[in-house]
Amino acid sequence: MADFSQQKTEAVIHVAPSPHIFNIETTTRSMMRDVLIALLPVLFTALYLFRWSAAKQIVICLAACLVGEALFTRMRQRPLALWDLSAAVTGVILGLSLPAPAPWYIGIIASFVAVGIGKMVFGGLGMNIFNPAMVGRAFVMIAFADKMAAGGYVDPDRAVDVMTQATPLTAFRQGGMPVELSDLFWGFSNGSIGEISAAACLIGGGYLLLRRVASWQIPAAVLATVFVLAGGANLMNLNSSWTVWHHFFSGALLFGAFFIATDPVTSPLTGRGKWIFGIGVGVLVMLIRTFSGYPEGVMFAVLLMNACTPLINRWTRPRPFGSW
Amino acid sequence: MRLQQVFTSYRPTKPPPGPGTFPHGVHPPERKDFSLDAPIEVVPPPKTLKLPLLQHVGQPCTPLVKPKQQVAFGDMIARGEAFISASLHAPLNGVIGKTAMTTLPNGRHVETIVLNSEGEQITGQALWDDIFGGEWPKKQYQAIEPQMVSDAIHAAGIVGLGGAAFPTHVKILPSEKKPIHTLIVNGCECEPYLTTDYRMMVEIPDAIVSGALLAARAVGASRTFIGVESNKLEAVEALRLAAAGAGIQIAVLKTKYPQGSEKHLIKGILNREVPLGGLPADVGVTMTNVATVAAVARAVVRRKPLTHRVISVTGGGIVKPKNLLVPIGISMADIIEYCGGLKKTAARIVAGGPMMGFAVSSLDRPITKGTSGITVLSHEEIKKETETVCVRCGRCVDACPMNLVPTKLAMASRLKDLNLARQYSIMACFECGSCAYVCPAALPLVQLIRSGKAMVAREGKK
């Protein structure tokens, strides 16, 4: 009978350290796929409102990010990991954060900067300090100030209605009439192609939270902070036609709170850290919107808080069970 | 019975002060169905047993027998001379063979007494009756000297049967330095697959209650709880019946891994946190497993040593999953053969459960006192994603029952940055596997942290 065990054991036994079972439902790839799924409502509203201009930006950024990823991993002599979809997520988010009229080369340059300088120079996925898409966007915003600033959003010759108007935040700064709240909510106003519909951002964001791909603390903290600060300002100046709800539904606030600030790589690890991070983003958004030369501040707010993330992680080291 | 007595024994008991659970943790699939409803069977005595001299935490025991010597069932064949050690007894009648070396499931090579079966053996129902059958007294043991219980446990060579294999007489000891107010008997069995403790609670609740009362008497505890997870209500019912009027409370805990961890069970029942690096005694608690107290009852009431234990043989890779009463030292091959052999899909054989058990490379390993089961996993069950990089999603932080930052500890271990590892309390990790179970990047977190712990421990010794 000893033969029996010998024979069988040689064929099958694999030895490995514990644990021996794994949750294989949630993987890096499935998380990235969920982000892409969550971006679908935003994508559809963008395509509906901006037609070919939106399609063009997204396709250019997606393709350039994938090419960039392939190129830079080759330069680093690392195995190509396009299948993890992280480059695709960067591409789609970047495309959605551009103005519709921006020329084709802006998307390409932004994508290469996003993947190359935003991610690869730090050592690739998981090692980067700053949100890659926002690094790419910040670069083109500074390098092509005329095409990316307020004026870049307006193209009077386009057939698409919303593109002939200034963005609501800019219009308001220039003393113009604020847009109807319902238009802001559903997306009938100008802006970066992914940010204009608050409704689409809420649907996609809700999906991310349900799937636990994005942690709820960050959007909650960002929105609560903006609510308190904008609400306070609103109370002090009741006659202002720009209410706290205009702050909520205009610009990239919801898009940023759900899709950009929640990037796990560049946000803190612990619940407490995520609250601090989100509050920081909210405060910076309001400071930039109110006091700086830029009408919108989500991108810079997220990038600045990204820089603070390692520090926040150190501050919020969890208390081990049984220690005081 | 006087009215007042009736009244006190039926008084509804206060619920335990704890929240019935602990923060964090994970929900791996339970998969207890394989062997859940299989009554404990007595395995026929095998031809040969291998009895390693170190099956417990502490010092190895010293052999008392020579090759070719005749021994009888229950004879002491090796004595645990050090304080933290445990004696070894013959699980059947036979002749001692040549001393050998065996590899324990944890990889240690240990000197081993070989015992070849010879002559008539007590087996089947007779063996069951000898070990677990009959009456188990449940009166308050006021007449028994606490020290006597501890001595009986020492003589019987009992160690923690839940897996830790810490010599029980060291724990179940009247202590003046750290007075014990509460005894908790651990019947959580939070490891997936395993049904050892469950079957014992269902089939021999009286022995468990009897042993719990004895252990409580020995440590001087005024309260006794038996903690059971909510997925084992049949066991809860059986224990409640057996413990009626005995002054033992059954605490039902939320089913979550690792609820059966010492510190987390104390949190769940008493809402106390054992200090980092401390022991349950630091919060006035002694904890022991249900199978261990059953062995204590047998040692004190019947003066019989620990020679057999109950194990589960389970998983998708075994033909007939079972719960078995086996002699200590029986080889895994004998057990697997008794359970119909391995399926073609079998891929990994684990001593213990799938979260914390050790994979074995050969079936000639013996079952030791601390082996709570054999889990044979199929290819399907051990499926793992390809390893990617950490995207700092924080799932490991949310899973860690010790509230550590596993990804940080793994990185510190990988970079051999021992200061960073210590800063993040690496030694608090008890390798429950929750982090590695949930990790979307399939990182070998436990393996890395284990190596980091070893490095920190080595450095501490220098």
Boltz contact constraints between the chains, C-beta under 6 A:
constraints:
  - contact:
      token1: [A, 5]
      token2: [B, 333]
      max_distance: 6.0
  - contact:
      token1: [A, 5]
      token2: [B, 363]
      max_distance: 6.0
  - contact:
      token1: [A, 8]
      token2: [B, 342]
      max_distance: 6.0
  - contact:
      token1: [A, 9]
      token2: [B, 363]
      max_distance: 6.0
  - contact:
      token1: [A, 12]
      token2: [B, 346]
      max_distance: 6.0
  - contact:
      token1: [A, 12]
      token2: [B, 347]
      max_distance: 6.0
  - contact:
      token1: [A, 13]
      token2: [B, 349]
      max_distance: 6.0
  - contact:
      token1: [A, 13]
      token2: [B, 361]
      max_distance: 6.0
  - contact:
      token1: [A, 14]
      token2: [B, 347]
      max_distance: 6.0
  - contact:
      token1: [A, 14]
      token2: [B, 348]
      max_distance: 6.0
  - contact:
      token1: [A, 15]
      token2: [B, 359]
      max_distance: 6.0
  - contact:
      token1: [A, 15]
      token2: [B, 361]
      max_distance: 6.0
  - contact:
      token1: [A, 16]
      token2: [B, 359]
      max_distance: 6.0
  - contact:
      token1: [A, 17]
      token2: [B, 447]
      max_distance: 6.0
  - contact:
      token1: [A, 18]
      token2: [B, 356]
      max_distance: 6.0
  - contact:
      token1: [A, 18]
      token2: [B, 357]
      max_distance: 6.0
  - contact:
      token1: [A, 18]
      token2: [B, 433]
      max_distance: 6.0
  - contact:
      token1: [A, 19]
      token2: [B, 355]
      max_distance: 6.0
  - contact:
      token1: [A, 19]
      token2: [B, 433]
      max_distance: 6.0
  - contact:
      token1: [A, 19]
      token2: [B, 436]
      max_distance: 6.0
  - contact:
      token1: [A, 19]
      token2: [B, 437]
      max_distance: 6.0
  - contact:
      token1: [A, 20]
      token2: [B, 348]
      max_distance: 6.0
  - contact:
      token1: [A, 20]
      token2: [B, 350]
      max_distance: 6.0
  - contact:
      token1: [A, 20]
      token2: [B, 354]
      max_distance: 6.0
  - contact:
      token1: [A, 20]
      token2: [B, 377]
      max_distance: 6.0
  - contact:
      token1: [A, 20]
      token2: [B, 382]
      max_distance: 6.0
  - contact:
      token1: [A, 21]
      token2: [B, 354]
      max_distance: 6.0
  - contact:
      token1: [A, 22]
      token2: [B, 384]
      max_distance: 6.0
  - contact:
      token1: [A, 22]
      token2: [B, 437]
      max_distance: 6.0
  - contact:
      token1: [A, 23]
      token2: [B, 437]
      max_distance: 6.0
  - contact:
      token1: [A, 23]
      token2: [B, 438]
      max_distance: 6.0
  - contact:
      token1: [A, 24]
      token2: [B, 383]
      max_distance: 6.0
  - contact:
      token1: [A, 24]
      token2: [B, 385]
      max_distance: 6.0
  - contact:
      token1: [A, 26]
      token2: [B, 440]
      max_distance: 6.0
  - contact:
      token1: [A, 27]
      token2: [B, 385]
      max_distance: 6.0
  - contact:
      token1: [A, 27]
      token2: [B, 440]
      max_distance: 6.0
  - contact:
      token1: [A, 28]
      token2: [B, 388]
      max_distance: 6.0
  - contact:
      token1: [A, 28]
      token2: [B, 391]
      max_distance: 6.0
  - contact:
      token1: [A, 28]
      token2: [B, 440]
      max_distance: 6.0
  - contact:
      token1: [A, 28]
      token2: [B, 441]
      max_distance: 6.0
  - contact:
      token1: [A, 31]
      token2: [B, 440]
      max_distance: 6.0
  - contact:
      token1: [A, 84]
      token2: [B, 388]
      max_distance: 6.0
  - contact:
      token1: [A, 125]
      token2: [B, 389]
      max_distance: 6.0
  - contact:
      token1: [A, 126]
      token2: [B, 389]
      max_distance: 6.0
  - contact:
      token1: [A, 126]
      token2: [B, 390]
      max_distance: 6.0
  - contact:
      token1: [A, 126]
      token2: [B, 391]
      max_distance: 6.0
  - contact:
      token1: [A, 264]
      token2: [B, 391]
      max_distance: 6.0
  - contact:
      token1: [A, 264]
      token2: [B, 392]
      max_distance: 6.0
  - contact:
      token1: [A, 264]
      token2: [B, 393]
      max_distance: 6.0
  - contact:
      token1: [A, 265]
      token2: [B, 391]
      max_distance: 6.0
  - contact:
      token1: [A, 265]
      token2: [B, 392]
      max_distance: 6.0
  - contact:
      token1: [A, 269]
      token2: [B, 392]
      max_distance: 6.0
  - contact:
      token1: [A, 269]
      token2: [B, 394]
      max_distance: 6.0
  - contact:
      token1: [A, 269]
      token2: [B, 397]
      max_distance: 6.0
  - contact:
      token1: [A, 270]
      token2: [B, 397]
      max_distance: 6.0
  - contact:
      token1: [A, 318]
      token2: [B, 403]
      max_distance: 6.0
  - contact:
      token1: [A, 320]
      token2: [B, 276]
      max_distance: 6.0
  - contact:
      token1: [A, 320]
      token2: [B, 402]
      max_distance: 6.0
  - contact:
      token1: [A, 320]
      token2: [B, 403]
      max_distance: 6.0
  - contact:
      token1: [A, 320]
      token2: [B, 404]
      max_distance: 6.0
  - contact:
      token1: [A, 320]
      token2: [B, 425]
      max_distance: 6.0
  - contact:
      token1: [A, 320]
      token2: [B, 428]
      max_distance: 6.0
  - contact:
      token1: [A, 321]
      token2: [B, 402]
      max_distance: 6.0
  - contact:
      token1: [A, 321]
      token2: [B, 403]
      max_distance: 6.0
  - contact:
      token1: [A, 322]
      token2: [B, 273]
      max_distance: 6.0
  - contact:
      token1: [A, 322]
      token2: [B, 274]
      max_distance: 6.0
  - contact:
      token1: [A, 322]
      token2: [B, 275]
      max_distance: 6.0
  - contact:
      token1: [A, 322]
      token2: [B, 276]
      max_distance: 6.0
  - contact:
      token1: [A, 323]
      token2: [B, 276]
      max_distance: 6.0
